[in-house]
Amino acid sequence: MPSLSELKWFKSSFSEASGNACVEIAFRDDARVAIRHSVHPARGFSVGRTAFSSFVDAIRSGATASASVSQ
Protein backbone atom coordinates (compact mmCIF):
# COMPACT_ATOMS: atom_id res chain seq x y z
CA MET A 1 0.00 0.00 0.00
CA PRO A 2 1.37 3.47 -0.86
CA SER A 3 2.39 5.89 1.87
CA LEU A 4 0.30 9.01 2.54
CA SER A 5 2.67 11.12 0.43
CA GLU A 6 2.23 8.80 -2.58
CA LEU A 7 -1.56 9.02 -2.72
CA LYS A 8 -3.42 11.35 -5.10
CA TRP A 9 -5.02 13.92 -2.78
CA PHE A 10 -8.12 15.99 -3.50
CA LYS A 11 -8.84 19.24 -1.72
CA SER A 12 -12.31 20.31 -0.68
CA SER A 13 -13.89 22.90 -2.97
CA PHE A 14 -14.84 24.81 0.21
CA SER A 15 -11.22 25.20 1.31
CA GLU A 16 -9.44 28.53 1.62
CA ALA A 17 -7.73 29.71 -1.54
CA SER A 18 -4.42 29.91 0.34
CA GLY A 19 -4.66 26.21 1.15
CA ASN A 20 -4.04 26.72 4.87
CA ALA A 21 -7.37 25.45 6.13
CA CYS A 22 -8.45 22.48 4.13
CA VAL A 23 -9.32 18.86 4.39
CA GLU A 24 -7.88 16.58 1.76
CA ILE A 25 -8.99 13.07 0.84
CA ALA A 26 -7.48 10.28 -1.22
CA PHE A 27 -9.08 7.06 -2.40
CA ARG A 28 -6.95 4.05 -1.55
CA ASP A 29 -6.89 0.76 -3.45
CA ASP A 30 -8.17 -1.18 -0.42
CA ALA A 31 -11.67 0.40 -0.44
CA ARG A 32 -10.74 3.00 2.16
CA VAL A 33 -10.60 6.80 2.07
CA ALA A 34 -7.56 8.56 3.54
CA ILE A 35 -8.20 11.92 5.21
CA ARG A 36 -5.72 14.58 6.29
CA HIS A 37 -5.44 18.27 7.11
CA SER A 38 -3.32 20.29 4.68
CA VAL A 39 -1.40 21.94 7.55
CA HIS A 40 -0.20 18.52 8.76
CA PRO A 41 0.02 16.39 5.59
CA ALA A 42 2.19 13.68 7.17
CA ARG A 43 -0.59 12.83 9.64
CA GLY A 44 -3.83 11.30 8.53
CA PHE A 45 -6.21 8.43 8.98
CA SER A 46 -8.47 6.29 6.86
CA VAL A 47 -12.02 5.03 7.04
CA GLY A 48 -14.06 2.64 4.95
CA ARG A 49 -15.74 4.12 1.89
CA THR A 50 -19.20 3.33 3.27
CA ALA A 51 -18.45 5.23 6.50
CA PHE A 52 -17.02 8.15 4.53
CA SER A 53 -20.06 8.24 2.26
CA SER A 54 -22.36 8.29 5.30
CA PHE A 55 -20.32 11.14 6.80
CA VAL A 56 -20.57 13.20 3.59
CA ASP A 57 -24.31 12.50 3.33
CA ALA A 58 -24.79 13.70 6.94
CA ILE A 59 -22.95 16.94 6.19
CA ARG A 60 -24.94 17.53 3.01
CA SER A 61 -28.25 16.95 4.79
CA GLY A 62 -27.36 19.35 7.60
CA ALA A 63 -27.40 16.62 10.23
CA THR A 64 -24.08 17.89 11.61
CA ALA A 65 -25.01 21.60 11.62
CA SER A 66 -25.58 21.79 15.37
CA ALA A 67 -22.55 19.68 16.31
CA SER A 68 -19.52 21.49 17.66
CA VAL A 69 -15.92 20.43 17.40
CA SER A 70 -13.32 21.41 19.97
CA GLN A 71 -9.71 21.87 18.95
DAZIFEN-V583835 format. One record per pair of residues at least 24 apart in sequence whose C-alpha atoms are under 7 Angstrom apart, sorted by the first residue. I is the first residue (numbers start at 1). J is the second residue. D is the distance in Angstrom with one decimal. If there is no record, write none. Layout:
BEGIN
i=I j=J d=D
i=I j=J d=D
END
This chain:
BEGIN
i=4 j=42 d=6.8
END
